[in-house]
Amino acid sequence: MKNSYAFFNNKSCDYFPCHMTDQPDTFNCKYCYCPLYLLECKGNFILVNGVKDCSNCLLPHRPDSDLYINKLLREQVFNKIKPHQ
């Protein structure tokens, strides 16, 4: 895939890939730190003593993750923020 606003692949990163994958060419590094960590998401995570463990989750690293992540951010964060008055 070509790097763009929605997809970035950084094979020169010391941690690439940060999750096991058999498709390194389509591994999206745009969300190196997942903005969904504190939100309700459909990623493959488990709770360990109340802490979200996303080690097995590739949701933010899919080539098309940008649309899904932005949708959840709008629904769960931005739509709940009240403008300054």
DSSP file (Angstrom, degrees, kcal/mol; ACC not computed):
  #  RESIDUE AA STRUCTURE BP1 BP2  ACC     N-H-->O    O-->H-N    N-H-->O    O-->H-N    TCO  KAPPA ALPHA  PHI   PSI    X-CA   Y-CA   Z-CA
    1    1 A M              0   0    0      0, 0.0     2,-0.4     0, 0.0     8,-0.1   0.000 360.0 360.0 360.0 155.5    0.0    0.0    0.0
    2    2 A K        -     0   0    0      1,-0.1     5,-0.1     6,-0.1     2,-0.1  -0.727 360.0-107.7 -92.0 137.7    1.1    3.6   -0.6
    3    3 A N        +     0   0    0     -2,-0.4     2,-0.2     6,-0.1     5,-0.2  -0.400  56.8 144.9 -62.5 138.5    1.6    5.9    2.4
    4    4 A S        -     0   0    0      3,-3.6     3,-0.2    -2,-0.1    -1,-0.0  -0.831  66.3 -70.8-155.4-170.5   -1.1    8.5    2.8
    5    5 A Y  S    S+     0   0    0     -2,-0.2     3,-0.1     1,-0.2    -2,-0.1   0.784 133.5  37.2 -64.5 -25.8   -3.1   10.4    5.4
    6    6 A A  S    S+     0   0    0      1,-0.2    60,-0.4    24,-0.0     2,-0.4   0.561 120.8  41.2-103.7 -11.6   -4.9    7.1    6.3
    7    7 A F        +     0   0    0     -3,-0.2    -3,-3.6    -5,-0.1     2,-0.3  -0.996  53.9 168.7-144.0 133.4   -2.1    4.6    6.0
    8    8 A F        -     0   0    0     -2,-0.4    21,-4.4    -5,-0.2     2,-0.5  -0.972  12.2-165.3-145.2 129.0    1.6    4.7    6.9
    9    9 A N        -     0   0    0     -2,-0.3     2,-0.6    19,-0.2     3,-0.1  -0.965   3.9-174.2-118.5 118.2    4.0    1.7    6.9
   10   10 A N    >   +     0   0    0     -2,-0.5     3,-1.6    17,-0.2     6,-0.1  -0.703  14.5 164.4-116.8  79.0    7.3    2.2    8.8
   11   11 A K  T 3  S+     0   0    0     -2,-0.6    -1,-0.1     1,-0.3     5,-0.1   0.643  73.6  66.6 -69.8 -13.8    9.4   -0.8    8.2
   12   12 A S  T 3  S+     0   0    0     -3,-0.1    -1,-0.3     3,-0.1     2,-0.1   0.536  75.3 112.7 -84.5  -5.1   12.5    1.1    9.5
   13   13 A C  S X  S-     0   0    0     -3,-1.6     3,-1.5     1,-0.1    -3,-0.0  -0.430  73.5-131.2 -66.0 138.8   11.0    1.2   13.0
   14   14 A D  T 3  S+     0   0    0      1,-0.3    -1,-0.1    -2,-0.1    -3,-0.0   0.736 108.5  46.3 -61.1 -22.7   13.0   -0.8   15.6
   15   15 A Y  T 3  S+     0   0    0      0, 0.0    -1,-0.3     0, 0.0    -4,-0.1   0.327  86.2 165.1-104.3   6.2    9.7   -2.3   16.7
   16   16 A F    <   +     0   0    0     -3,-1.5     2,-0.1     1,-0.2    -5,-0.0  -0.518  68.2  22.3 -75.1 133.8    8.2   -3.1   13.3
   17   17 A P  S    S-     0   0    0      0, 0.0    -1,-0.2     0, 0.0     4,-0.1   0.721  72.8-173.2 -80.0 146.7    5.9   -4.9   13.4
   18   18 A C  S    S+     0   0    0      2,-0.1     2,-0.3    -2,-0.1    -2,-0.1   0.638  77.9  41.2 -77.9 -13.7    4.8   -4.4   17.0
   19   19 A H  S    S-     0   0    0     37,-0.1     2,-0.1    39,-0.0    37,-0.1  -0.962 101.9 -94.5-129.1 148.9    2.2   -7.2   16.6
   20   20 A M        +     0   0    0     -2,-0.3     2,-0.3     2,-0.1    -2,-0.1  -0.405  55.4 162.1 -62.9 133.5    2.7  -10.5   14.9
   21   21 A T        -     0   0    0     -2,-0.1     6,-0.0    -4,-0.1    -2,-0.0  -0.992  42.9-153.9-152.2 147.9    1.4  -10.4   11.3
   22   22 A D  S    S+     0   0    0     -2,-0.3     3,-0.1     1,-0.2    -2,-0.1   0.286  95.0  60.9-101.4   8.0    1.9  -12.4    8.1
   23   23 A Q    >   +     0   0    0      1,-0.1     3,-1.3     2,-0.0    -1,-0.2  -0.541  55.5 160.2-130.8  67.5    1.1   -9.3    6.0
   24   24 A P  G >  S+     0   0    0      0, 0.0     3,-1.0     0, 0.0    -1,-0.1   0.770  71.5  64.1 -63.1 -25.5    3.8   -6.7    6.9
   25   25 A D  G 3  S+     0   0    0      1,-0.2   -14,-0.0    -3,-0.1    -2,-0.0   0.756 108.3  40.1 -70.6 -22.5    3.2   -4.8    3.7
   26   26 A T  G <  S+     0   0    0     -3,-1.3     2,-0.6     2,-0.1    -1,-0.2   0.202  83.5 124.6-109.0  15.0   -0.3   -3.9    4.8
   27   27 A F    <   -     0   0    0     -3,-1.0     2,-0.6    -4,-0.2    35,-0.2  -0.672  55.1-144.1 -78.5 116.7    0.6   -3.3    8.4
   28   28 A N        +     0   0    0     33,-3.1     3,-0.3    -2,-0.6   -19,-0.2  -0.735  21.9 179.6 -89.9 118.4   -0.6    0.3    9.2
   29   29 A C    >   +     0   0    0    -21,-4.4     3,-0.8    -2,-0.6   -20,-0.2   0.384  55.1 102.7 -96.1   1.9    1.6    2.2   11.6
   30   30 A K  T 3  S+     0   0    0    -22,-0.5     2,-0.9     1,-0.3     3,-0.3   0.900  85.8  43.1 -54.5 -43.9   -0.4    5.4   11.7
   31   31 A Y  T 3   +     0   0    0     29,-0.5    -1,-0.3    -3,-0.3     3,-0.1  -0.559  66.9 158.7-102.8  68.2   -1.9    4.5   15.1
   32   32 A C  S <  S+     0   0    0     -2,-0.9     2,-0.6    -3,-0.8    -1,-0.2   0.906  80.5  37.4 -56.2 -43.1    1.3    3.3   16.8
   33   33 A Y  S    S-     0   0    0     -3,-0.3    -1,-0.2    -4,-0.1    -4,-0.0  -0.966 103.7-122.8-107.4 121.1   -0.5    4.1   20.0
   34   34 A C    >   -     0   0    0     -2,-0.6     3,-1.4     1,-0.2     4,-0.2  -0.459  12.5-155.7 -71.2 123.2   -4.1    3.1   19.6
   35   35 A P  T 3  S+     0   0    0      0, 0.0     3,-0.3     0, 0.0    -1,-0.2   0.554  91.8  66.1 -72.1  -5.8   -6.5    6.0   20.3
   36   36 A L  T >   +     0   0    0      1,-0.2     3,-1.9     2,-0.1     7,-0.1   0.436  67.9 102.9 -92.1   0.0   -9.2    3.5   21.2
   37   37 A Y  T <  S+     0   0    0     -3,-1.4    -1,-0.2     1,-0.3    15,-0.1   0.867  89.6  35.9 -53.5 -41.3   -7.4    2.2   24.3
   38   38 A L  T 3  S+     0   0    0     -3,-0.3    -1,-0.3    -4,-0.2     2,-0.2   0.382 112.7  76.5 -93.2   4.1   -9.7    4.1   26.6
   39   39 A L  S <  S-     0   0    0     -3,-1.9     2,-0.6     1,-0.0    34,-0.1  -0.597  91.8 -93.4-110.3 170.2  -12.8    3.6   24.5
   40   40 A E        +     0   0    0     -2,-0.2     2,-0.3    32,-0.1    -2,-0.1  -0.747  59.3 160.8 -79.1 122.2  -15.3    0.8   23.7
   41   41 A C        -     0   0    0     -2,-0.6    28,-0.0     2,-0.1    -4,-0.0  -0.836  50.7-122.1-136.7 174.9  -14.0   -0.9   20.6
   42   42 A K        +     0   0    0     -2,-0.3    -2,-0.0     2,-0.1     2,-0.0   0.018  66.3 130.9-107.6  25.9  -14.3   -4.2   18.8
   43   43 A G  S    S-     0   0    0      1,-0.1     2,-1.6    -7,-0.1    -2,-0.1  -0.256  72.8 -98.9 -75.3 167.0  -10.6   -5.0   18.9
   44   44 A N  S    S+     0   0    0     10,-0.1    12,-0.4    12,-0.1     2,-0.3  -0.615  71.2 139.0 -88.2  78.2   -9.2   -8.3   20.1
   45   45 A F        -     0   0    0     -2,-1.6     2,-0.3    10,-0.1     9,-0.2  -0.787  37.9-152.8-118.9 163.4   -8.3   -7.4   23.7
   46   46 A I  E     -A   53   0A   0      7,-1.8     7,-3.3    -2,-0.3     2,-0.5  -0.954  20.5-121.4-129.5 154.1   -8.6   -9.0   27.0
   47   47 A L  E     -A   52   0A   0     -2,-0.3     2,-0.6     5,-0.2     5,-0.2  -0.853  24.1-172.7 -96.4 127.2   -8.9   -7.5   30.5
   48   48 A V  E >  S-A   51   0A   0      3,-2.9     3,-1.5    -2,-0.5    -2,-0.0  -0.947  78.0 -25.6-121.1 107.9   -6.2   -8.4   32.9
   49   49 A N  T 3  S-     0   0    0     -2,-0.6    -1,-0.1     1,-0.3     3,-0.1   0.877 127.9 -50.1  53.5  39.8   -6.9   -7.2   36.4
   50   50 A G  T 3  S+     0   0    0      1,-0.2     2,-0.4     0, 0.0    -1,-0.3   0.494 116.0 116.7  81.3   4.1   -9.1   -4.4   34.9
   51   51 A V  E <   -A   48   0A   0     -3,-1.5    -3,-2.9     2,-0.0     2,-0.4  -0.900  68.8-120.0-109.7 133.6   -6.4   -3.4   32.4
   52   52 A K  E     -A   47   0A   0     -2,-0.4     2,-0.7    -5,-0.2    -5,-0.2  -0.569  23.3-162.9 -73.6 121.6   -6.9   -3.7   28.7
   53   53 A D  E     +A   46   0A   0     -7,-3.3    -7,-1.8    -2,-0.4     3,-0.3  -0.927  14.2 173.4-107.1 110.2   -4.3   -5.9   27.1
   54   54 A C    >   +     0   0    0     -2,-0.7     3,-2.2    -9,-0.2   -10,-0.1   0.109  37.7 121.4-104.0  19.2   -4.3   -5.3   23.3
   55   55 A S  T 3  S+     0   0    0      1,-0.3    -1,-0.2    -9,-0.1   -10,-0.1   0.816  80.3  42.3 -53.8 -34.6   -1.3   -7.5   22.5
   56   56 A N  T 3  S+     0   0    0    -12,-0.4     2,-0.5    -3,-0.3    -1,-0.3   0.231  92.6 108.4 -98.6  14.2   -3.3   -9.7   20.1
   57   57 A C    <   +     0   0    0     -3,-2.2   -14,-0.1     1,-0.1    -3,-0.1  -0.803  31.9 169.1-100.1 128.8   -5.2   -6.8   18.5
   58   58 A L    >   +     0   0    0     -2,-0.5     3,-1.5     1,-0.1     4,-0.4   0.303  47.7 111.0-110.9   4.9   -4.5   -5.7   14.9
   59   59 A L  G >  S+     0   0    0      1,-0.3     3,-1.2     2,-0.2    10,-0.1   0.893  81.0  42.7 -50.9 -51.0   -7.5   -3.5   14.6
   60   60 A P  G 3  S+     0   0    0      0, 0.0   -29,-0.5     0, 0.0    -1,-0.3   0.629 112.3  57.5 -73.3  -7.8   -5.6   -0.2   14.5
   61   61 A H  G <  S+     0   0    0     -3,-1.5   -33,-3.1   -31,-0.1    -2,-0.2   0.332  78.1 110.8-104.7   6.4   -3.0   -1.7   12.2
   62   62 A R  S X  S-     0   0    0     -3,-1.2     3,-1.7    -4,-0.4     4,-0.2  -0.496  79.5-116.9 -75.1 151.6   -5.4   -2.7    9.4
   63   63 A P  T 3  S+     0   0    0      0, 0.0     3,-0.3     0, 0.0    -1,-0.1   0.829 115.5  41.4 -58.1 -31.8   -5.0   -0.8    6.1
   64   64 A D  T >> S+     0   0    0      1,-0.2     4,-0.8     2,-0.1     3,-0.6   0.143  80.7 111.0-102.3  19.3   -8.6    0.6    6.5
   65   65 A S  H <>  +     0   0    0     -3,-1.7     4,-2.8     1,-0.2     5,-0.3   0.761  60.5  74.7 -67.0 -25.6   -8.5    1.3   10.2
   66   66 A D  H 3> S+     0   0    0    -60,-0.4     4,-2.4    -3,-0.3     5,-0.2   0.900  95.6  47.6 -57.1 -45.7   -8.6    5.1    9.8
   67   67 A L  H <> S+     0   0    0     -3,-0.6     4,-1.9     2,-0.2    -1,-0.2   0.924 115.0  45.6 -62.7 -45.0  -12.3    5.2    8.9
   68   68 A Y  H  X S+     0   0    0     -4,-0.8     4,-2.3     2,-0.2    -2,-0.2   0.928 114.0  48.0 -65.7 -45.8  -13.3    2.9   11.8
   69   69 A I  H  X S+     0   0    0     -4,-2.8     4,-2.4     1,-0.2    -2,-0.2   0.921 112.5  48.2 -63.2 -44.8  -11.1    4.7   14.4
   70   70 A N  H  X S+     0   0    0     -4,-2.4     4,-2.2    -5,-0.3    -1,-0.2   0.865 109.5  54.2 -64.8 -35.1  -12.4    8.2   13.3
   71   71 A K  H  X S+     0   0    0     -4,-1.9     4,-2.4    -5,-0.2    -2,-0.2   0.940 111.2  44.6 -62.5 -47.4  -16.0    6.9   13.5
   72   72 A L  H  X S+     0   0    0     -4,-2.3     4,-3.1     1,-0.2     5,-0.4   0.883 111.4  53.2 -66.5 -38.0  -15.6    5.7   17.0
   73   73 A L  H  X>S+     0   0    0     -4,-2.4     5,-2.2     2,-0.2     4,-1.9   0.916 111.1  46.9 -62.4 -42.1  -13.8    8.9   18.1
   74   74 A R  H  <>S+     0   0    0     -4,-2.2     5,-2.1     3,-0.2    -2,-0.2   0.935 118.1  41.8 -63.5 -45.6  -16.6   11.0   16.7
   75   75 A E  H  <5S+     0   0    0     -4,-2.4    -2,-0.2     1,-0.2    -1,-0.2   0.915 126.3  29.6 -68.9 -44.7  -19.3    8.8   18.4
   76   76 A Q  H  <5S+     0   0    0     -4,-3.1    -3,-0.2    -5,-0.2    -2,-0.2   0.638 135.3  12.9 -97.1 -15.7  -17.6    8.3   21.8
   77   77 A V  T >X5S+     0   0    0     -4,-1.9     3,-1.4    -5,-0.4     4,-0.6   0.682 121.7  42.7-123.3 -65.9  -15.5   11.4   22.3
   78   78 A F  G >4<S+     0   0    0     -5,-2.2     3,-0.8     1,-0.3    -4,-0.2   0.820 111.0  54.3 -65.5 -34.4  -16.1   14.4   20.0
   79   79 A N  G 34<S+     0   0    0     -5,-2.1    -1,-0.3    -6,-0.3    -4,-0.1   0.641 109.0  51.8 -73.0 -13.0  -19.9   14.3   20.0
   80   80 A K  G <4 S+     0   0    0     -3,-1.4     2,-0.5    -6,-0.2    -1,-0.2   0.515  85.0 100.2-100.5  -6.9  -19.9   14.4   23.8
   81   81 A I    <<  -     0   0    0     -3,-0.8    -4,-0.0    -4,-0.6    -3,-0.0  -0.678  67.4-141.6 -82.3 126.8  -17.7   17.4   24.1
   82   82 A K        -     0   0    0     -2,-0.5     3,-0.1     1,-0.1    -2,-0.1  -0.733  21.3-116.2 -88.6 134.8  -19.6   20.6   24.8
   83   83 A P        -     0   0    0      0, 0.0     2,-0.1     0, 0.0    -1,-0.1  -0.308  36.7 -95.2 -66.4 152.5  -18.4   23.7   23.1
   84   84 A H              0   0    0      1,-0.1     0, 0.0     0, 0.0     0, 0.0  -0.428 360.0 360.0 -66.0 140.6  -17.1   26.6   25.2
   85   85 A Q              0   0    0     -2,-0.1    -1,-0.1    -3,-0.1     0, 0.0   0.389 360.0 360.0-118.4 360.0  -19.8   29.2   25.9
